């Protein structure tokens, strides 16, 4: 996984984003103002790890973390206009990295790998691990 992350980080470098940051921006764009808890769960991160990754994005004005008006104990993450623009720029780079990876690894194999990783990241997989020591 480290080698694959390096490939994507190198491809995204012109955008100023790392692959983890790209993933956060992409998920916020898809989810539309998720709570910190929802975002952490979707990204398979603990809340402190997510906060660590959000700080530079917030500092650079790409996301905004605000108090949820419906639940003042909760925080929501919003993609700013600058964040949307950076994400659009990075999507082109990401797609080029996807094509390079699929070219080297194989289209079918890459699809299977993504499917396997999605299954491992699912809550069902985690629940099964906890049931079967």
Residue pairs with C-beta under 8 A, 6 or more apart in sequence:
4 101
5 19
7 97
7 100
7 101
8 19
8 22
8 94
8 97
9 18
9 19
11 93
11 94
11 96
11 97
11 100
12 18
12 19
12 22
12 90
12 93
12 94
12 97
14 93
15 22
15 86
15 89
15 90
15 93
16 60
16 86
17 25
17 86
17 90
20 53
21 53
21 56
21 57
21 62
22 87
22 90
22 94
23 43
24 39
24 43
24 50
24 53
24 54
24 57
24 63
25 57
25 62
25 63
25 79
25 83
25 86
25 87
25 90
26 87
26 91
27 34
27 39
27 42
27 43
28 34
28 39
28 63
28 77
28 78
28 79
28 83
29 79
29 83
29 84
29 87
31 38
31 39
31 42
33 76
33 77
33 78
34 42
34 76
34 77
35 68
35 74
35 75
35 76
35 77
36 47
36 50
36 51
36 65
36 74
36 75
36 76
36 77
37 47
37 74
39 50
39 77
40 46
40 47
40 49
40 50
41 123
43 50
44 121
45 53
54 63
54 65
54 77
57 63
57 83
58 64
58 65
60 82
61 80
61 82
61 83
62 79
62 80
62 82
62 83
62 86
63 77
63 78
63 79
63 80
63 83
64 77
64 78
64 80
65 75
65 76
65 77
65 78
66 75
66 76
66 78
67 74
67 75
67 76
68 74
68 75
68 76
79 87
98 110
101 110
102 110
105 113
119 125
